[in-house]
């Protein structure tokens, strides 16, 4: 069976660093078992300030995994968490510690996956409090925070306090696009070791699709190129016909932009497609959550207090609806962003063709259309259109209404 780092595609340097740290962490536990030295002090990590790790190669209590979308930030964090819980300290992939961590059932690994637009302070305070407890398995309490760039300021301060004064057996693993202050606060960054990940090459993505998912080599190569190094998106394109249809609809946008009316129609179609995809992705989870909460609150009961209990639960149901609405908004924006990435890839192809750059196209199936666009727009026009798509992504990230941002983009693409 492959070890826990097998799915971290194209990140050899990071894997080497994490293996070394996991081995150091195992040595810490062995030393602590004999002389009761506080856990991370035994790793040889000299403390240069409150919670500040020495930039060495051993183990420390706080990490940040950075890299572009699809590079495997959360995969790296979960794999490292499994290696820390591994009975052999290597991330063997076979022991109970590895299995339960990767399966999401390890009692000592807390996983924070934001469903809404942000991670609030109350959630973070509760998490930090639980993470301060003694590991039930005798190894480490591990907190994995995906999309740590969504921490609110108050939540970031609550986390900072825990990182500055960490419990001896607690490790924090944060995932963020970069260490820029817009993504992670400077003070948190200064107390963490950074593991930079890169966009994996298409060949590496195709190889893992063939090896792990049993996808045909030609389909794997196409999906890896179309996904621009994003492993999860490549798998979705290779296996989901609906995902391929949505991509085809997005890549048909450039030839639909024949006037102002067509630009607004294209914007509406893109927004509605993102909304439909998001609704489909969260509908099942929403229904199951509501049913579970209503059952817990006494729905369907026949006892004397059952009716009163469900009437008094309106506040909890309203809070659930609020969380679900936030999750749907996030899902819609994620779906729209995937479409914009595909569209940016098209105009990138047109730009490289206009410049006669010796690189392969992102979208091989629309290369002829991109080539026609390159002849019509030339390099400058292709670049302006690519910049319009990237500006739309940035505007949505800055909380501009998606419909307004997409309509402005479509007009810019039409005008050139």
N, C-alpha and C positions, 0 to 999 in steps of 0.2 A: 504494500500500500504506500502511495507517495506521502511525503511528510507535509507538514502544515503550510510550508512556503511554496508548494508546487504550483498553486494557482496565481502566484504573484508574477505576472508575465513581464519579461524583459527588464527586470530590476536586480541584476546580479549584485551590484555594489550594496544596495540596501539590504538584500538578503544576507550578505556576508556580515554586515554590521549588526543586524538583528540576531543572527545566530551567535555571534560573539557576546552580545549583551545577555542573551538567554543563558548561555553557559556561565557567565559571570553571576547572574542571578541565582543559578543553582548552587554555585560555590558559596554565595552569601548564606543561603539557607543551611548548607552543611556546616559552615563556620558558626552560624548563630545557634545551631543545635548543640554545639560543643561548648562554646564560651559565652553564649547569650549576648553577643555583640549586637547592637541595634542593626536591623536588617541592611539598609542601604549604606551605612557607614562601612560595613565590612567589604563592600564592593571596591573599596579603594577610590571612591569618588570624593575628592577633597571638596568641602563646602567653602565656596568663595564668598558667600553671602547667604541671606535668608532663602534657603531653598534653591540656590543657584548651582547647577551642576558643572563640574569640571568638564571641558570638551575632550574627554578621553575616550577610551573605547570600551569601558566597562558598562556597568548597569547604573541607571539613575531612575528617579521616581516620576519624571514627567517628560513626555515626548510629543512632538508635533510632526505629523506626516503631511507633507505638502506635495502638490503636483496638479497637473491639469485634469479636467474631468475624464474619467476612464483610465487613469493611470494606476488605479488600484489602492487609493489611500485607505479606504475602509477594509479592503482585503488584507493589506499589510498590517493594519492595527489588530484585526481579529487573529491573524496568523501569529503575530507576536504575543498576543494574549494567550493563545493556545500553547505556545512554546514556554511561556512563564508557568503555566499550569501543568506542563508535561512532567510526568513522573521521572523522566530521565534528563530533563533540562535541555532537550534537543529539538523538541517539536516533532516527535517521531510520527505523529499521525495515527498511532495505534492504541495508545494507552487511554484510560478513561478521562484523564484531564484534557487531552487533545480532542477526543470525541465530544465530550460535553460542551467544551468551549465553542468549537466550530458549529455544534448543533444548537447553540443558544440556550443550553440548560444548566450550565455551570453556575452554582450558587454564588461563587466568588467573582463572577464577571458581570459587571453592570454595563449594559449597552444602551446608549442614548441615540435614538434615530429620530430627529425632529420631523413631526408630521405636518406642522404648520410653518408659518413664515419665520418663526423665531423660537429660541429656547428661553423660557422665562426664569425669573429668579426663584420662584417657589419650587419649581422642579429641580433646579440646581442645588438649592439648599437641602432638599430631601435626599438627593443623590449623594451629596458630600457627607451628610450625616450617616447614611447607611454604609458608605465606603470606609468610614473610620472604624468599623467593627473588625474584630479579629477574623482572619480567613478560616472558614469552617473546614477547608481541606488541608490546612496547615502550610499553604504556600503563599499566595498573594491575593489581595483584593485588587482587582483591575477594573478601572473605569474607562470605557471606550466611548468617546463623544464624536459621532459622525457630524460633519458640517458644523464644526465649532465656530465658523464664521457667522453663524446665526445666533450666537449668544447675545442677549441684550446686555447693555452696560452693567445693569445690576447683577445679572447672572454671571457675567465675567468677573465682577468683583468678588462674588461668593466663591467662584472657582479659584480665583487668585489667592484668597485667604487659605484655602486647603493646600494649594501647591506651595505656598510659602512655609506652611507649618504642616508638612505631610505626616500622617501616621507611618510608623516604621515598616508596615507591610502593604502599603497602598501604592499603586502605580497608575498614573493618569496617561491615557493615550488619546491625543486630540487629532482630528483630521480637518484640514483647511486647504483652500486653493493655494495660498501663499503665506508668507510671514509679513506681508504688507499690513500696516496699521488698520486698513479698512477691513481686513480679514481676521486679524487676531491682535489683541492689544499688545503694546510694546512690553509692558510689565510681565504679562504671561509668557510672551516669547522669550524674554531674558532668563526665564527660569526653566526652560525646556530645552531638550536636545532636539534638533531638527533633522528629520530624515527626508531628503528631497527625492521625489520620484519623477521619472520622465515619462513622456508619452511613449508607450511601447511600439516598436516597429510592427507594421502590418504582417510581416512574415511570422513574428512571434505570436501574434494574436491568432493568425490562421492555424498555426501549429497546435495551440491549446484547444481550439475549437474541434480540430480533427481528433486529437488525443482524448480529450475529456468528454466531449459531447457527441462524438461519432458522426460529425458532419462531413459530407463529401468534400474532398480537397478543393475542387473548383469553386464550390459554393462558399467554403470557408475563406478562400482568398478574396473573392468578390466582397463578402460581408466585411472582412477586416479592412479592406481599402475604403469601402463606403462609410464605415463607422469612424474613420480617421483615428484609429488606435484605441477607441473606446471598447473595452472587452465586453461589457454588458450589452451595449448597443449592437455590437457585431453578433452576439449570440441571438439577440432578439430578431435581427434582420434575417439571420440564417434559418430561424425556426418558426417565425410567426408570419404567415401570409398577410395578415392585417397590417403589420408594421411595414411590410414591403409596399402595400397599397398606399399607405399614408405617405411614405417617402416619394413614391411616384407622383402623387398629387402635388406635393411640395415642389418637386423638380419641374413640374409643368407650369409653374407660376410665371417664369420669364417670358414664355411665348403667349401668355394670356394678357399681358400688360399692353393693351392696344389703345388705351385712352384713360381719361380720368374715371369714368364710370367703371371700366374694367378693373382699374386699380382698387377702387373701393370694394368691388365685388370679390376680388382676390383676397383682400384683407378680411372681409367677413367670412369667407370660406375657410381661411387659415385659423381664425379665432374659433369658429364653430367646430372645426375638426379637433382642435386642442381641447375644447370643452367636452366634446363627446368622448374623447380618449380618456380624459381625466375622470369623467363620471363613471365610465365603465371600470376604471381601475380601482375606484374606491367604493363602488356600490355594494359589493359583497361584504367588505369589511364593515361598512356603516350599518348594514342590516343586522349583521351578527352582533356588533357591539350594542346596538339598541335593544335587541332581543335579550341579550345577556343581562343588561342593566335592568330592564323591566322585570325579568324573572327574579333577579336579586332583590328588587324592591317590592316583590309580592304580586306582580301581575299574574292573573289566572288563579290566584288563591281564592279559597272559599271561606276562610276563617272570619271571625268577627272583625278583626282590624285590617283585613286585606284591602278593602276599598279605601279606607282612610289612608293607609300607607302609600298607595299608588297616587292618591291625590296630593299627598304631601311631598311627593318626589319630583314635582314639577321643576324645582330648581336644579336638581341633578340632571334631569333630561335636557334642560335648556343649556347647561354647561357642556353636556355631551354634544349637542347640536352645534354649539359654538366651536368646539374642537374639530368636529367633522367638517364644518364649513372652512375652517382654516386649512385643514388637510386637503380639501378639494381645490382650494385656491393654489396651494403649493403644487399639487399634481397638475393643474392646468398650466401653470407657468413652466413646469418641467417639460411637459409635452410640447408647449410652444417653443421652448428653447431648443429642443431636439430638432424641430422643424427648421428653425433659424440656422442651426449648425449645418444642416443639409443644404440649405439655400446658400450659405456662405461658401460651402465647398464647391457649388456650381460656379459661382463668380470667381472663386480662386482658380478653378480650372480654366475659365475664360482668360483670366489675367496671365497665367503661365503660358497659355497658347499664344496670346498676343505678343508676349515677350520671347517666344520660342525657347522657353526654359526647358532644359533636359530632365524633366521630372514626370512621373506617371500621374495621370488624372486621378482625382478622388472618386469621381463617379464615372466609371468606364462605360456604363450603359447610356449616358447622356453626353459623351465626349463629342459626338458630331454636332449636337445642339450648342455646346459650349464653344466649339470651334467656329460655328457660324456667328455666334455672338461676338467672339474675339475679332472677327473680320469687320463686323458692323460697328462695334464700339471702340476699337483699338485699346491699347493698354490703359490709357488714362480713364476712359469711360468704364472699363471693367473694374479698375481700382475704385472709382467713385461708387459704383454699385456695391462692391464688397464692403466698403466703409459704411454704406448706408445700412447694410444688414448688421454689421458689428455695432453701429450706433444704436440700432433698435434693441439689441440684446442688453447693451449698457443702460439704456433708458428704462427698460423693464426691471432690471436689477435695482435701479434707483427708485422703484415704486411708481413710475409713470404708468397710467392705465394701459394695459396691454393693447386694447383696441386703438387707442390714440397713437401709440408708438408704431403699431403695425401699419396703420393707415398712412402715417408720415413716411414710413419706409417704402411702402408700395408706390407712393407718388414720386419719391426720390428715384426709385428703380425705373419708373416709366420715363421720367424726365432725363435721367442719366446725368 
